Amino acid sequence: MNMTAHPHSRLLFPLYIRVENLSHVAKAQQLIIALSRDLGFDDLRTDQASLIVTEFATHLVKHTAGTGGDLVFRPLEDAGGIGLDILALDCDPGIANISGRFRDSNSSTDLGAIRRLSSAFDIFFSPGNGVAVFCRLWKDLPAEPAPQPPSALVVGVVCLPLSGEQACGDAWAMKVDGDSTFFMLADGLGHGPDAAEAANQAVAIFAEQTPRHPAELLHLIHAGLRGTRGAAVVAVEVAPGKGVIRYAGVGNITGQILDGGSSRHLISHNGTAGVEARTIKEFSYPWTDNGLLVLHSDGVATCWLLDDYPGLAQKHPALIAGVLFRDYQRLHDDSTVVVVKADGRRVME
């Protein structure tokens, strides 16, 4: 499945909102209605998206002891259609009895209804770590999910600008070619429009190229970013059928493979694509069906350990990305987390 961030959204405001009081609930409704219409959702699907967001936002107001939380919206596009990922993230350590909070009944405003309206749904809760809820809506009502091949990859992403900025200085993209899936993440130097120009140019180069090894791609991006302020960039090929990940990076982007109880940090060289990159080298790492790939920009701190979140590694990648963003975002920079897992048949996808 070739899925990227939807490139056609005309909305100018960020695709997330902090929810702390009832006025923010109304703003969240306005945001999701505008976004749904922008993506071409019909009135029924727009109303359903609004209902879900209202339920999530109301939860954040009522059950977080005044701390609130974040709603994150990510437009999607693939060969099969247009959709929307919705994340509700709170970090209130006192939250308990999540199953009682979201009753699975026939009510139109509960977890059961949200599950039924979603093509993918997952929830993560552990004592002391708050709650994260994820659902995916397609523009058309969900159909019976197609069988996934064993090598299928499932992807979750949070990519958001620094608070107060309209332009995001981070950008990412992916494409599928046979058994291989290629990813690119760019973090433009600094933040704001100039950083966004560099990051978006890296995405444009990635999109124009036929699939090629990560080091080749990184050389092309380095050459193509001259004249911009430059960016930290990684290029990755995940080939499940061959049991390998190929990786090349320049600058301060973190790559990590987790597999059961082991983890491996991926090697990037010093430099800035478009400015100076003395060494561009490709590395190969083993990949298994239990593998989990995490990429993130330096707007997310590197001190996270997934072992601190029992059970999170088994959740949908969107939840993993959301929790890492929630707990480790640095408030002075744009933040992107890309999470890739093998075989998504554990969740409804």
C-alpha positions, 0 to 999 in steps of 0.5 A: 500500500502506497500511503503518504501525507495527503498533498492537496490539503488547502488548510493553512492552520496546523493539523493539531489542537491542544484541548483543555476546556470546552471552547477547545472542543468547539474549535476541534469540531470546526477544524475537523469539519473544515479538514473533512470537507477539504478532503472531499468527505460527504456530509455523512462522513464529515458528521461522523468524523465530527462526532468522533473528534467531539467525543475525543475532545470532550474526554480530554476536557472531562477526564484529565484533571485540567491538564488536557491533551492533544488531538492530531489529524493526519490526511492520507492518500493511497491508490485506494482513496483518501482518508484521515488518521485521528489521534487523541493523546493525554498524559494524565497519570491518574487516569484509570478504568479506561474501559468504563470511560469509553463504554462499548455499547450501541450509543452513538457517542462511545468507543463502540461507535468509533470502532464501527466507523473506523477502518483501523482502531487501537488504544493504549493505556498503562498506569502512569502513562495516560491514554492514547486512542487512534482511529482511521477514517476513509472518505468512503465508508469502510469496506471489508478489509482486503487480506494483507500479505505477510510482508505488508508494512503498516505505518504511523506518522506524526509530523507537526510544526513548532507551535505558532508556525504555519509551515513545518520544517520537517517533511517525509514521504514513502513509496512502494516498489514490489517487495520494497518500501522506501522512506525519506525524512527531512528536517530543514535547518531551523524552522519556519518557511525556509526550513520547510522549503528545504524539507519539501524540496527533498520530498519533491526529489524523492517523489521524482526518482525511480526507486534506488538505493538509499545512498544514491537517493541521498546523493541526489537530494544533497545536490538538489538542496543546494541553494536552500538552507539545507536539511538533515535527511535519511533515506531508507529501504525496507525489504521484508522479503529479503529480510533487510533494511538499507539506510543512509543518513546525513545529519541529526535524524534518529533511526532505530530498529527494535526487535523483541528485546533488542534495539539497534541505532542506525548510523547517520554521518555528520553534515547537512544535505545541500550544504556539506555532506562529506560522507554518504554511506549506506548500511544494511541491517537485518529485518524480521517480521517482528521488527519495528522501525522508528525514525524521528527528527531532533524535535523529539528527544532521543532518551525514550525507551519503549520498555517504559511503555509495556505493550506499546510495541504491539500497538498500531504504529500511529499510537507508537508515534503519537505517544513518543511525540506526546512525551518527548517533543521538544517545544522549540522545534518541529517534530516528526515521528515515523513508525513502521511495523511488519504485518498489520493484521493484529489491527483492523486495517 
